[in-house]
Amino acid sequence: MLTRNCLSLLLWVLFDGGLLTPLHPQPQQTLEAEPRENVVPVPGRRSSAQRVKRGWVWNQFFVLEEYMGSEPQYVGKLHSDLDKGVGTVKYTLSGDGAGTVFTIDDTTGDIHAIQRLDREEKPFYTLRAQAVDVDTKKPLEPESEFIIKVQDINDNEPKFLDGPYIASVPEMSPVGAYVLQVKATDADDPTYGNSARVVYSILQGQPYFSIDPKTGVIRTALPNMDREVKEQYQVVIQAKDMGGQMGGLSGTTTVNITLTDVNDNPPRFPQSIFHLKVPETSHVGSAIGRIRAVDPDFGKNAEIEYNIVPGDGGNLFDITTDENTQEGVIKLKKPLDFETKKAYTFKVEASNLHLDHRFHSVGPFKDTATVKINVLDMDEPPVFSKPLYTMEVYEDTPVGTIIGAVTAQDLDAGSSSVRYFIDWKNDVDSFFTIDANEGTIATNELLDRESTAQYNFSIIASKVSNPLLTSKVNVIINVLDVNEFPPEISVPYETSVCENAKPGQVIQTVTAADKDLSPAGQKFSFRLSPEASNKPNFTVHDYRNNTAGIETRRNGYSRRQQELYFLPVVIEDSSYPVQSSTNTMTIRVCRCDSDGTILSCNVEAIFLPVGLSTGALIAILLCIVILLVIVVLYVALRRQKKKDTLMTSKEDIRDNVIHYDDEGGGEEDTQAFDIGALRNPKVIEDNKMRRDIKPDTLRYPRQRPPVEDNTDIRDFINQRLQENDVDPTAPPYDSLATYAYEGNGSVAESLSSIESLTTEADQDYDYLSDWGPRFKILADMFGEEESYNPDKVT
């Protein structure tokens, strides 16, 4: 690199010193030199152009990255042919990194890098240079742009960006089986030298695995690697640049490789014989032992299925696989009995569920072991001779009658006596008793089949030597029927016959029911009672299948003559003793159409006119109802009108304030009120509403105590006064009433002139003038009368 820079500097010196002056543009020979020509006008000459040498001779500069020298790194030199070396030209630099990364000597044009450069951070810098006259500050040359490239060195090692890696490969894989591909990246310039050329190699993991040095693909290097021998492998991969040559940088990563399992191992029993001891009291379905075959494989390849090989005792046991432990769980299918058989021997086979055809040549993937089971003798409860006892007894059997017996035995070697007792659960169990030693069952009360037809209870047997050991059995007692109830007709007890019925027509089929229950099934017979057999209306036809038909014996029936017929039917059963009953059926005569469909069975229908339809009947009834409503409304209106007339004509029972256009006649005027009403209080009881005013709301009548005839007027007035005082509906205004008797206790004293001590002429009305303008006219009126009074004229 230094050689190239020196060559560029030498060419620049030759051209700048005039030793080599290109007459024509030269082709570019190196990356650093690219001479170009420029036509520059010369001042003071004619307009003809003169060919001159170009002032700038460069294309691009190079600078090494990561420079470690103590002095600034020299990059290159700028020089203008107008610079005569007398200090009249000043060089300036601008652009990327000017002044911070790169500096220029404004007199000599030397460019230096003052900082360490990293190509991986910035590969090149674009700068602009210009020559300026020191005195005039004017540019001597146009501004030119150039590039400083940072030249790469091998300063970055390869890196595995995705490491560390995890991979897997099936065990027993052949040589060259693909495992994983790794990749390392180098930040150096891949276009310059071998700085970024990476080669892969294995530092750790041989001879099991290999790697392609160019692609980084990892493959198996040994055949038949067994997971059961070694499952995990750690492989260290190295990536080295410079093509793996000396001095290259390297990086490493770790690849953890796991051998996945395949079914290459059959299950094996660790022992050929398994011994188990099982108590004879073990329950059916319980687990009595476990055996296990070992399979070094993993996961589903280690799943084992156990089967019992048919042989001695194999039908008493079953075996299943525990999915969690892969053990064979032996279960009991039938109960064991030490007294019957003390030991069992059978074989168990263990095999894989998921086979791999590639390893069939290894051999059968199953193994066999022998299981020996010894039955242990245990103290067992008594055993009943039957699992269920069924007995029968007739109802009404005398108390104490033995029905049957239950039997239980102790099958152990040292046989013990057995005691029996009933497992009391409810009051029904008290109908029977059991002998504690013999086990015989007898009735304890009278039984009624119609009340309870079957009894179900339990008998418990216990050992005398160990009462805690008990066993239980169910006993069913069926109560047999004794014929004690007569049969009866099943519903219905009532039927109908059409008026136009023909002889021999079946109008009803009847059946019978009996509360008794015969084991062979009941047979019933039907017939008419003797007193009805001579009547020519109906008969009974027995069909001999526990049913009978009611048939007519004459042609037509009339409801006008007889509506109901009562037919006595005798029913007998076939049990012993024979029971019979007489059942009366009610037969109603109905009107039917020609097809026998019943139209009406009501009694009222007999009296309806023939041919009158239902619609016509409804219309007649509706008219009658309308007429009744009209009559009721008319009567009500007449009563209301009469009442209003009486109320209008009748004078009020009380005096009212009556307004006249002229002065009243005083007490002599008896036409203004009815004084008779005051002397007869009972007249007012019929009309309690006030008629001198019109009330706003309806007033509720007041309850008044009855007033005796010939009652004093004072008592009546006090009574009326009290009623008005306590009446909450009384209007808030006064009502003036004139009575023949003056009251006492008024603050204004009496307003009547009956008891006045002075005459009207003796009264002084001057005080009216003091009441104000509203009473001025009244004061003038009474004042005039007083002024014209003849008694006062002298």
PyMOL commands that set and color helices and strands:
alter all, ss='L'
color gray80, all
select helices_A, chain A and resi 2-16+242-244+299-302+314-316+357-362+427-431+530-532+604-607+614-649+666-668+675-679+681-686+713-726+760-762+766-771+773-787+790-792
alter helices_A, ss='H'
color red, helices_A
select strands_A, chain A and resi 60-64+73-77+89-95+102-104+110-113+124-133+144-151+165-170+178-181+199-204+209-211+217-220+232-240+250-260+273-279+287-292+304-309+317-321+327-332+343-352+366-376+383-384+388-394+402-405+408-409+418-422+432-434+440-443+454-463+470-480+488-489+494-498+506-513+525-528+538-542+547-552+564-572+580-592+598-600
alter strands_A, ss='S'
color yellow, strands_A
deselect
rebuild
show_as cartoon
